[in-house]
């Protein structure tokens, strides 16, 4: 799950501009249903993958509680 979404300018070019609002809503609803189904099936694994992406590799910086801010 390391693939990053394209930048917004590229994302906008992926969406057909000829759809009616009803067609766009139908696609949105389909994607929402797919999202919910994926979350139901893989929610904890998705959360763990997000956590792993947020954690930096390497050691945390040295912390000295006596050092002033």
URFEN-V581017 format. One record per backbone hydrogen bond with DSSP energy under -0.5 kcal/mol. NH is the residue of the N-H (numbers start at 1). CO is the residue of the C=O. E is the energy in kcal/mol with one decimal. If there is no record, write none. Layout:
nh=NH co=CO e=E
nh=NH co=CO e=E
//
This chain:
nh=10 co=7 e=-0.9
nh=11 co=7 e=-2.3
nh=12 co=8 e=-2.4
nh=13 co=9 e=-0.8
nh=14 co=10 e=-0.6
nh=14 co=11 e=-1.5
nh=15 co=11 e=-0.6
nh=15 co=12 e=-0.9
nh=16 co=14 e=-0.5
nh=24 co=20 e=-2.5
nh=25 co=21 e=-2.4
nh=26 co=22 e=-2.2
nh=27 co=23 e=-2.2
nh=28 co=24 e=-2.6
nh=29 co=25 e=-3.0
nh=30 co=26 e=-2.1
nh=31 co=27 e=-2.8
nh=32 co=28 e=-2.4
nh=33 co=29 e=-2.3
nh=34 co=30 e=-2.3
nh=35 co=31 e=-2.7
nh=36 co=32 e=-2.5
nh=37 co=33 e=-2.3
nh=38 co=34 e=-2.7
nh=39 co=35 e=-2.5
nh=40 co=36 e=-2.4
nh=41 co=37 e=-2.0
nh=42 co=38 e=-3.1
nh=43 co=39 e=-2.0
nh=46 co=42 e=-2.8
nh=47 co=43 e=-2.6
nh=48 co=44 e=-2.2
nh=49 co=45 e=-2.3
nh=50 co=46 e=-2.4
nh=51 co=47 e=-2.4
nh=52 co=48 e=-2.6
nh=53 co=49 e=-1.8
nh=54 co=50 e=-1.5
nh=55 co=51 e=-1.5
nh=64 co=62 e=-0.5
nh=65 co=63 e=-0.6
nh=67 co=64 e=-1.6
//
